[in-house]
Amino acid sequence: MPRPVFFEVYASDPERAITFYTTVFEWHFERWAPEATWAITTGTGSTGIDGSLVQREEPPPSNGAAPPTCSLTMEVDDLDLMLREIEQAGGSAAGPVQTIAAVGRLAYCRDPEGTLFGLLEPDPSIG
């Protein structure tokens, strides 16, 4: 059963969001990519997940969906199989499959209500 392994928070004003989450939850942020993306460390315990903060894209999506505020990413064994199952269940792909070096294959999808979520098939060479 796929479980959430990662989350993304989208913000129009990343610095304001970083200040908020650092103050309220004591999360740690580190610039992760040349784009406006920061890695989020939420803690050091054995439970919970980490994520990233991403500059919200403007303008809102042209398909009429609300701009994303937060999305979860589930780890899956077979990304292609899950994409087929999502379409059969009434969902859709929200873009092309991306390959992220030293991470794996990532795809974003929408459920039948338009909610964005991610699927990650880990790189098998990472153990």
Secondary structure, DSSP 8 states (H G I E B T S, - for coil): ---EEEEEEEESSHHHHHHHHHHHH--EEEEEETTTEEEEE--SSSSS--EEEEE--SS--TTS----SEEEEEE-S-HHHHHHHHHHTT-EE-S--EEETTTEEEEEEE-TT--EEEEEEE-TT--
